[in-house]
Amino acid sequence: MSIVVDKNDNGVVLTEAQKRARRSRSIAIALALGALVILFYVITLVKGPGVLHRPL
Amino acid sequence: MTQASPLTAPDHLQHSAANDDARYEPSLATGRDYISLLKPRVMSLVIFTALVGLVIAPGHIHPVLGFTAILCIAVGAGAAGALNMWYEADIDAVMTRTANRPLPAGRIGRDEALAFGLILSVFSVVTMGLMVNVLAAGLLAFTIFFYAVIYTMALKRFTPQNIVIGGAAGAFPPMIGWAAATGAIGLEAILLFLIIFFWTPPHFWALSLSRADDYARAGVPMLPVVAGADETKRQILIYSAILLPVGMSPWLFGFAGALYAVFSIVTGLAMIVLSAQLLRADDTGANRIAKRLFGFSILYLFALFAVLLIEHSFGLTFGRLSW
């Protein structure tokens, strides 16, 4: 791994490999969040008002 | 017998100013690396055994809630695996089998793995508690704690009984599945727990026999490292002998039928025969039989749980004992 600092002091500039890795992580996070939204929505439909009932 | 040697962590895992700077470098970790942190192969057996516990439990759970429970168990198990890899990066780095994992290979930083494991742990337990029930969530939390803290931190580096006691962590999933479906812990769930608990030592020691040098180099006191191959083979046979009646117990206690009885007896005896062959084998043959026993043990556990699932799904109650 390495940090590339821009000559004009614009902060850290990502390498191509780092950009690809970030894109891969971003897609994974988006898919996981989307799946969770759908799951929670479906559970709410299934449980109805019982969604607030949490038995031991 | 091979002597354990002190741990030698790779440079990028040592505490130093250079490595502290490296913590702030942009990550090269991909989504695939994070998935491998979840130990997907271990997770597959966890999912299957939890599914069987959930399906054969009495009563009815809505399929969506059942899916949610299995998902939470899978994510919780994966989180425990990530925490295990975070803590064991130094051991993994010196073992051939694990040297290419994301942490020792330098693709994921330790802080990233720790954060990933903690977040998934909390998320899976809270989701289970809110969407399924609190007992299942409590058991899931305890399982993650048991694997990540009791097994990984307190047992693995200090006692050859590490995988005997630590095996409990892998035995909880069917009990959690059962608790998710019923909100309680029945005798049947305890028997499923015991099957996996007594299955773990012969399964894992068969693997560690052929990896003793690796464990010795990493300083992990696995039984073959501290007690030698002969004692390990003897212990494998003892646990395989105990496993036979434990494996039959669902039939003996009347919640599995004749098909399960036949499978548990035949495969249980096959485990004993393989273990006895291993005990008698010389050094050259032992490695081959140990690998065969390791592979068969996976088939054994899968078969027992699959037959339970089939009997329940098709209503095959023939041959059930009633006391």
Interface residues (C-beta under 8 A of the other chain):
Chain A: M1 S2 I3 V12 L14 T15 A17 Q18 R20 A21 R22 S24 R25 I27 A28 L39 F40 V42 I43 V46 K47 R54 P55 L56
Chain B: A22 Y24 E25 P26 S27 L28 A29 T30 G31 R32 Y34 I35 H62 V64 L65 T68 L71 G106 G129 L130 M131 N133 V134 L135 G183
